[in-house]
Amino acid sequence: MGGLGCALALAKKGFKHIDVYENASNLGFVGAGIQLAPNMTRILDRLGCWDEIFKEATDVKETSIRRTFTSGARKSSLDIIPSRD
């Protein structure tokens, strides 16, 4: 997200030829999502692209920490405060 955000900011300042590179050797599906901290959502909003992202986003209400993947025993949970209504 940092590289894409930087590229968007540069484009908004008038830069025409911007290349963004990925260092990962494999971009396969892992079943995970991209979680954006409130600071990142504010930056994306200032760059003018948060509304389009938010339309496709899942609004997470709660997160939990589990002891092990196999047992699923809950260790702790935390309510998520929305960054935007």
N, C-alpha and C positions, 0 to 999 in steps of 0.2 A: 504494500500500500504506500510505503514511503516513496518509492521510485515513481509510481504512477502519479501520486499527489504532486511530487516535485515537477514531473513532466507537464502536468496540467497547469501548474502555476507559471512555469516558463512559457508555455503556449499563450497564456493569458497576457503575458508581458510582451508578446510579439515575436518570440523565437519561432522559427519556421521548421528547422530540421532537428528534431529531438529523438534520440534513440534510447530505449529502455531495455536493459539486459537482465535476464534471469540467470542465476547461478546454479539452480537446481539441475541435477543430471537427469531427472525424470519428473514429469509433470502429470503423473497418474492420479486417478481418483482415490481419495483416502477416506471419504465419508465424513469429513470434518467441514466445519464452516469457518468463515472469516469473522472474527469478533472485532468490533470497532469500539475503542474507548471513546468516552464523551469528547475528549479533546480532538480526536480524529474526525468525529462527526461534525464538530464545529468548523474545522478546517475545510472539510468537503462542502459544507454549506456556504462558507465564504467564497469557495471556488465556483459555486453555482451548480454543483452536480449532486448534492445530497438528496434533493427531492426525488430524482429518478432512481437513485439507489434505494431510498426508503420505500418506494412503491413495491420493490421486489424483496425487501428484507423481512426476516422473521423477528417479531418482537419478543425477545426472551424475557419472561417474568421472574424466573428463578434459576439458580444454578446450584449444583451440589457437588460435594467431594465424596467419593466412595472409597471404601477400604481396598477392595480389589475388583477387578473387572468381572471375574467369574462369580463371586458371591453377590455383588451389587449392594452390600451393606452400606447404608448411608452413614458417613462420618460427620458431615456438616452441610448446611445449606445456607444460601444467602438470597434474599429478595433483591431483584434488580430494579433500580429506580430509573424510569425512562429519562433519556436525555432530551426528549422532545415530545410534546403531545400533539 
